[in-house]
Amino acid sequence: MEENIRDPRLHVNEEPRDDFQDVAMGFAVMFAFMVVVFFAAVIIKANI
């Protein structure tokens, strides 16, 4: 039997991922970080 290494059906996905959840989580974390940076900048600016 000749094996075709390019056949995706023969390769088991070792770590299945939910791409939408990964993108949504990345967006939420980045958004939260930017909100913290924004409020820190506002507080620093107000104190100057």
Sine and cosine of phi, psi and omega as CSV:
sin_phi,cos_phi,sin_psi,cos_psi,sin_omega,cos_omega
0.00,0.00,0.81,-0.58,0.01,-1.00
-1.00,0.01,0.80,-0.60,-0.01,-1.00
-1.00,-0.05,0.72,-0.70,0.06,-1.00
-0.99,-0.17,0.94,-0.33,-0.07,-1.00
-0.95,0.31,-0.22,0.98,0.00,-1.00
-1.00,-0.08,0.02,1.00,0.01,-1.00
-0.99,0.15,0.93,-0.38,-0.06,-1.00
-0.91,0.41,-0.32,0.95,0.00,-1.00
-0.94,0.34,-0.33,0.94,-0.03,-1.00
-1.00,0.05,-0.18,0.98,-0.06,-1.00
-0.97,-0.26,0.84,-0.54,0.00,-1.00
-0.99,0.15,0.72,-0.70,0.06,-1.00
-0.97,0.26,0.95,-0.30,-0.10,-0.99
-0.91,0.41,-0.61,0.79,-0.07,-1.00
-0.73,-0.69,1.00,0.02,-0.02,-1.00
-0.90,0.43,0.66,-0.75,-0.05,-1.00
-0.82,-0.57,0.52,-0.85,0.15,-0.99
-0.98,-0.19,0.98,-0.21,-0.11,-0.99
-0.88,0.47,-0.64,0.77,-0.02,-1.00
-0.90,0.43,-0.67,0.74,0.01,-1.00
-0.91,0.41,-0.62,0.79,0.04,-1.00
-0.89,0.47,-0.70,0.71,0.00,-1.00
-0.92,0.39,-0.69,0.73,-0.01,-1.00
-0.89,0.45,-0.67,0.75,0.01,-1.00
-0.92,0.40,-0.67,0.74,0.05,-1.00
-0.88,0.47,-0.67,0.74,0.03,-1.00
-0.90,0.44,-0.70,0.71,-0.04,-1.00
-0.90,0.43,-0.68,0.74,-0.01,-1.00
-0.92,0.39,-0.68,0.73,0.01,-1.00
-0.91,0.41,-0.66,0.75,0.02,-1.00
-0.88,0.47,-0.71,0.71,0.01,-1.00
-0.88,0.47,-0.66,0.75,0.02,-1.00
-0.89,0.46,-0.68,0.73,-0.01,-1.00
-0.92,0.38,-0.56,0.83,0.07,-1.00
-0.90,0.44,-0.68,0.73,0.03,-1.00
-0.89,0.46,-0.70,0.71,0.02,-1.00
-0.88,0.47,-0.67,0.75,0.00,-1.00
-0.87,0.49,-0.77,0.64,-0.04,-1.00
-0.92,0.38,-0.57,0.82,0.08,-1.00
-0.89,0.46,-0.66,0.75,0.01,-1.00
-0.91,0.41,-0.64,0.77,0.02,-1.00
-0.90,0.44,-0.70,0.72,-0.01,-1.00
-0.91,0.42,-0.69,0.73,0.02,-1.00
-0.90,0.43,-0.68,0.73,0.00,-1.00
-0.90,0.44,-0.63,0.78,-0.02,-1.00
-0.92,0.39,-0.51,0.86,-0.03,-1.00
-0.99,0.12,-0.23,0.97,-0.01,-1.00
-0.99,0.15,0.00,0.00,0.00,0.00
